[in-house]
Amino acid sequence: MNNRKNTLTRRSFLESSAAMAAAVGTATKIRAAVGPSRTRLAIVGTGSRGIGMWGSPAVRDYSKQVEMVGLCDVNPKRVKVAERMIRSNMADMDGHLRTEGDGSSAAKGSEIPVFTDFDEMVNTVSPDRIIVTTMDSTHIHYVIRGMELGCDMICEKPFATDEEQSKALISACEKYDKNIAVTFNARYGTSATKIKELLNAGEIGELYSVDYAEYLDDDHGTSYFRRWHGIKENSGTLLVHKASHHFDQLNWWIGADPVEISAQGELRRYGRRGPFRHANCRLCSHKESCGHYWDITEHPHLVKLYVDCEGEDGYFRDGCVYRNAINIYDTTSVQVRYSNKVLVTYSLNAGVPLEGQTITLNGSKGRLEVRNYARQPWEAPARAEVRLMRNSESHSTLMPLARRQGSHGGSDSLIRDHVFIPDSPDPLKQRAGARAGIMSSIIGIAAYRSIEKGRPIKVAELIDVSRLRG
Ligand SMILES: NC(=O)c1ccc[n+]([C@@H]2O[C@H](COP(=O)([O-])OP(=O)(O)OC[C@H]3O[C@@H](n4cnc5c(N)ncnc54)[C@H](O)[C@@H]3O)[C@@H](O)[C@H]2O)c1
């Protein structure tokens, strides 16, 4: 499949749909999406997501809509490397950082100004919109400061990592009338979209309950424990960092607010549970015996972006998964009660032999069963399917889901279209804003508070939902 050709065809269609909406004078106002005046775009946080998901594709694929005017990162070396990687088109068409080369090859176009100070960037290059792709716990600072300085904000999930951040964001949204997009690419997956369509069509009647099991395999699951994500104060645990995707899907499918959360969590595989430890893999004396040894030097782009920049911030991208400091959970179980009485049972397990999800939704008329396995060692190819069962019928309907090309199952390019072509059609309401950002992260926050306190937590104990618009 010619992925680039498909991407361009889809984008041309969306651009013309947006233009047509303006031409027929619909209520939807076309901003600078199509036409000569481009949105001035900046990025804060120029790690792999900032470059691969946003920076490189924005410059390569959306030059009609956006102009990249500035890049900012606390690491002065990394932001310079990122600038070259973005202009060298280091993200492949799937949105992953290319693994060959290190970005020092021919960079195209004019240099993008780089900064280590956010205010200086905003005051110097006057962006209209800023993408926040820093470490999770630091999103809030830039979202609020960016709005204060007059910018619209695009924030990677999670929107907040604790209840104090959530409250501060609610207050800031009341104070500043700026546009906020929270980038929940998981709403764009084939199974997530199919579930939404089937629920909207009333195929299983009124929804009563959902069982959602998330599995992170040894490769993917372990990667969180190597990096800053392993520290609760940075990521809010995987229940916020990772599961906020799934809690957002649930909120979107269920169409109601979470009310009460109870959870259990354990650290069984990593951190202090390990047999030995070191600061990072490269210098470790247990390389031969460690099942999680990972050689970052086999990845030239990661060496350039992280190893060569270690001197500036001391951050090891190949950190030891058995570090004593790791204080998040690899094994979790969560229960959520919603305002419309829907009951959810959710679990997340990291370091298991398959990658993907099983999701079942039970309603008044029937049931949906979803298997979405990206990688599984015993069965090929990977499978993604939805089975619809009705109480009144003796047969079920199996709907295989096509596997799409691209990062996160093709979801990343779809959400970029929605973010960069603002008035393109959105029939399933996949675009998400501050309310969705808060309501997804608050489930994860309530879950880890429940684990800490050993009791159920009401959302109302943490935030005042009535203050959230939308
Ligand atoms: N939606 C998705 O599927 C998805 C996938 C990956 C990452 N993400 C999100 O993207 C964000 C970045 O992830 P990543 O994998 O690129 O991480 P990363 O560690 O590779 O990059 C983060 C960058 O932010 C910089 N940074 C950290 N604190 C900062 C601060 N206070 N001010 C300015 N810069 C700061 C770091 O120096 C680094 O360059 C995270 O919030 C993560 O949750 C989302």
Ligand as a Chemical Component Dictionary entry (heavy atoms), coordinates in Angstrom:
data_LIG
# 
_chem_comp.id                   LIG 
_chem_comp.type                 NON-POLYMER 
_chem_comp.pdbx_formal_charge   0 
_chem_comp.three_letter_code    LIG 
# 
loop_
_chem_comp_atom.comp_id 
_chem_comp_atom.atom_id 
_chem_comp_atom.alt_atom_id 
_chem_comp_atom.type_symbol 
_chem_comp_atom.charge 
_chem_comp_atom.model_Cartn_x 
_chem_comp_atom.model_Cartn_y 
_chem_comp_atom.model_Cartn_z 
_chem_comp_atom.pdbx_ordinal 
LIG N1  N1  N 0  -0.592 9.855  22.540 1  
LIG C1  C1  C 0  0.361  8.946  22.467 2  
LIG O1  O1  O 0  0.159  7.875  21.934 3  
LIG C2  C2  C 0  1.718  9.267  23.041 4  
LIG C3  C3  C 0  2.820  8.460  22.721 5  
LIG C4  C4  C 0  4.061  8.797  23.261 6  
LIG C5  C5  C 0  4.178  9.886  24.092 7  
LIG N2  N2  N 1  3.075  10.642 24.389 8  
LIG C6  C6  C 0  3.195  11.799 25.288 9  
LIG O2  O2  O 0  4.109  12.741 24.729 10 
LIG C7  C7  C 0  4.865  13.364 25.761 11 
LIG C8  C8  C 0  6.353  13.229 25.452 12 
LIG O3  O3  O 0  6.706  11.873 25.417 13 
LIG P1  P1  P 0  8.115  11.389 24.814 14 
LIG O4  O4  O 0  8.016  9.927  24.682 15 
LIG O5  O5  O -1 8.481  12.206 23.640 16 
LIG O6  O6  O 0  9.091  11.736 26.037 17 
LIG P2  P2  P 0  10.617 12.183 25.939 18 
LIG O7  O7  O 0  11.183 12.027 27.294 19 
LIG O8  O8  O 0  11.256 11.501 24.809 20 
LIG O9  O9  O 0  10.519 13.733 25.576 21 
LIG C9  C9  C 0  10.085 14.703 26.494 22 
LIG C10 C10 C 0  10.885 15.967 26.256 23 
LIG O10 O10 O 0  10.408 16.973 27.154 24 
LIG C11 C11 C 0  11.532 17.639 27.702 25 
LIG N3  N3  N 0  11.128 18.176 28.993 26 
LIG C12 C12 C 0  10.937 17.520 30.161 27 
LIG N4  N4  N 0  10.554 18.383 31.112 28 
LIG C13 C13 C 0  10.482 19.600 30.536 29 
LIG C14 C14 C 0  10.130 20.880 30.998 30 
LIG N5  N5  N 0  9.761  21.103 32.264 31 
LIG N6  N6  N 0  10.161 21.905 30.119 32 
LIG C15 C15 C 0  10.530 21.716 28.835 33 
LIG N7  N7  N 0  10.878 20.517 28.334 34 
LIG C16 C16 C 0  10.854 19.471 29.171 35 
LIG C17 C17 C 0  12.624 16.594 27.798 36 
LIG O11 O11 O 0  13.902 17.187 27.841 37 
LIG C18 C18 C 0  12.376 15.797 26.526 38 
LIG O12 O12 O 0  13.108 16.304 25.444 39 
LIG C19 C19 C 0  4.434  12.705 27.065 40 
LIG O13 O13 O 0  3.501  13.515 27.708 41 
LIG C20 C20 C 0  3.767  11.420 26.645 42 
LIG O14 O14 O 0  2.731  11.047 27.529 43 
LIG C21 C21 C 0  1.868  10.353 23.860 44 
# 
loop_
_chem_comp_bond.comp_id 
_chem_comp_bond.atom_id_1 
_chem_comp_bond.atom_id_2 
_chem_comp_bond.value_order 
_chem_comp_bond.pdbx_ordinal 
LIG N1  C1  SING 1  
LIG C1  O1  DOUB 2  
LIG C1  C2  SING 3  
LIG C2  C3  SING 4  
LIG C2  C21 DOUB 5  
LIG C3  C4  DOUB 6  
LIG C4  C5  SING 7  
LIG C5  N2  DOUB 8  
LIG N2  C6  SING 9  
LIG N2  C21 SING 10 
LIG C6  O2  SING 11 
LIG C6  C20 SING 12 
LIG O2  C7  SING 13 
LIG C7  C8  SING 14 
LIG C7  C19 SING 15 
LIG C8  O3  SING 16 
LIG O3  P1  SING 17 
LIG P1  O4  DOUB 18 
LIG P1  O5  SING 19 
LIG P1  O6  SING 20 
LIG O6  P2  SING 21 
LIG P2  O7  DOUB 22 
LIG P2  O8  SING 23 
LIG P2  O9  SING 24 
LIG O9  C9  SING 25 
LIG C9  C10 SING 26 
LIG C10 O10 SING 27 
LIG C10 C18 SING 28 
LIG O10 C11 SING 29 
LIG C11 N3  SING 30 
LIG C11 C17 SING 31 
LIG N3  C12 SING 32 
LIG N3  C16 SING 33 
LIG C12 N4  DOUB 34 
LIG N4  C13 SING 35 
LIG C13 C14 SING 36 
LIG C13 C16 DOUB 37 
LIG C14 N5  SING 38 
LIG C14 N6  DOUB 39 
LIG N6  C15 SING 40 
LIG C15 N7  DOUB 41 
LIG N7  C16 SING 42 
LIG C17 O11 SING 43 
LIG C17 C18 SING 44 
LIG C18 O12 SING 45 
LIG C19 O13 SING 46 
LIG C19 C20 SING 47 
LIG C20 O14 SING 48 
# 
